[in-house]
Amino acid sequence: MAFRGQDDPGEMYIQDNVTHPDHRRHGITRALIETVAHRGKTRAVYEQTLL
């Protein structure tokens, strides 16, 4: 899940990203986080925090 900061929309938080054990070590979570991070940058997000 990714969401923008309530006090500052330039902040984005990414949390609770889990890959099923049968699909780990294939870069799924990395690809998801990279995609979310890229989209955040295109939407004026200047700070991203992985929780």
Backbone bond lengths (Angstrom), bond angles and torsions (degrees), N, CA, C in turn:
res aa  C-N    CA-C-N  psi(-1)  N-CA   C-N-CA  omega(-1)  CA-C   N-CA-C  phi
1 M - - - 1.432 - - 1.518 107.91 -
2 A 1.306 116.24 139.81 1.463 121.44 175.88 1.520 108.35 -129.45
3 F 1.312 116.20 139.41 1.457 119.58 178.02 1.511 109.80 -148.86
4 R 1.327 115.57 155.15 1.459 121.69 179.72 1.511 109.62 -86.64
5 G 1.314 115.07 155.11 1.454 120.65 -179.86 1.522 111.93 -63.92
6 Q 1.307 116.75 141.75 1.465 120.93 179.33 1.523 111.71 -71.82
7 D 1.318 116.58 -36.61 1.468 120.20 -178.84 1.515 112.24 -87.00
8 D 1.324 117.04 -27.92 1.458 121.50 -176.98 1.521 109.02 -141.35
9 P 1.337 118.31 106.56 1.460 120.47 -178.72 1.531 114.19 -66.67
10 G 1.338 116.72 -6.09 1.458 120.57 175.42 1.523 112.52 -81.69
11 E 1.320 116.36 -3.79 1.461 121.69 177.42 1.525 109.13 -105.96
12 M 1.321 115.74 143.43 1.459 120.77 178.46 1.522 108.44 -134.27
13 Y 1.319 115.66 140.40 1.456 122.09 179.83 1.517 108.88 -118.88
14 I 1.323 116.05 135.16 1.463 122.34 177.62 1.520 106.09 -118.36
15 Q 1.331 116.77 124.95 1.461 118.83 -178.25 1.521 110.94 -146.66
16 D 1.329 114.30 162.11 1.470 123.50 174.92 1.527 113.17 58.27
17 N 1.318 116.19 45.19 1.465 120.62 175.58 1.520 108.18 -100.10
18 V 1.311 115.60 111.48 1.458 121.46 -176.81 1.531 108.38 -132.34
19 T 1.322 115.93 137.41 1.458 121.35 176.60 1.524 108.78 -104.57
20 H 1.305 115.88 137.81 1.467 121.00 177.80 1.530 108.62 -56.92
21 P 1.333 118.17 139.66 1.469 121.13 -177.80 1.539 114.44 -52.47
22 D 1.316 117.88 -33.08 1.462 120.38 -179.77 1.531 112.98 -69.29
23 H 1.338 116.96 -15.17 1.468 120.31 -175.25 1.527 112.85 -119.34
24 R 1.311 117.03 11.58 1.465 120.50 179.15 1.526 110.54 -74.55
25 R 1.339 114.51 160.92 1.472 123.57 177.72 1.527 112.30 70.98
26 H 1.348 116.10 24.44 1.471 120.48 177.51 1.531 111.63 -118.55
27 G 1.326 116.87 3.35 1.460 121.05 177.34 1.520 114.54 81.71
28 I 1.327 117.67 14.73 1.466 120.99 -177.36 1.527 111.09 -65.31
29 T 1.318 117.08 -52.09 1.465 119.90 -178.70 1.519 111.03 -65.71
30 R 1.311 117.47 -39.49 1.468 120.97 177.78 1.528 110.04 -59.61
31 A 1.322 117.30 -46.71 1.469 121.10 179.98 1.529 110.71 -62.30
32 L 1.326 117.09 -40.90 1.453 120.97 179.26 1.523 110.94 -63.47
33 I 1.314 117.04 -47.52 1.464 120.92 -179.38 1.529 110.96 -65.08
34 E 1.322 117.75 -40.91 1.465 120.53 177.89 1.525 111.17 -63.01
35 T 1.326 117.37 -39.64 1.466 121.05 178.89 1.524 111.03 -65.95
36 V 1.322 116.33 -45.48 1.471 120.56 179.00 1.525 109.64 -63.08
37 A 1.318 117.86 -42.52 1.463 121.71 179.33 1.526 111.20 -62.17
38 H 1.316 116.86 -43.56 1.473 120.95 178.90 1.528 110.41 -62.69
39 R 1.311 116.79 -44.83 1.467 119.77 179.50 1.520 111.28 -64.23
40 G 1.325 116.56 -36.38 1.459 119.22 176.52 1.517 111.62 -61.60
41 K 1.328 116.55 -42.74 1.468 120.41 179.99 1.524 111.45 -62.38
42 T 1.319 117.38 -34.55 1.468 120.12 179.64 1.524 111.52 -76.74
43 R 1.330 116.88 -6.37 1.462 121.53 -179.99 1.538 111.38 -118.18
44 A 1.315 115.92 31.62 1.475 123.38 174.02 1.526 113.38 64.92
45 V 1.309 118.55 28.47 1.457 121.44 173.43 1.524 107.19 -86.94
46 Y 1.328 116.29 124.70 1.458 119.52 -177.76 1.523 112.29 -106.92
47 E 1.330 117.74 -12.91 1.467 120.07 179.07 1.530 108.99 -136.71
48 Q 1.323 115.60 130.08 1.469 121.39 178.50 1.515 108.11 -125.82
49 T 1.342 115.59 133.90 1.447 121.41 -178.07 1.518 109.27 -125.40
50 L 1.320 116.28 128.03 1.446 121.82 176.09 1.527 107.84 -93.97
51 L 1.317 116.38 118.98 1.462 121.42 -177.92 1.506 110.52 -100.12
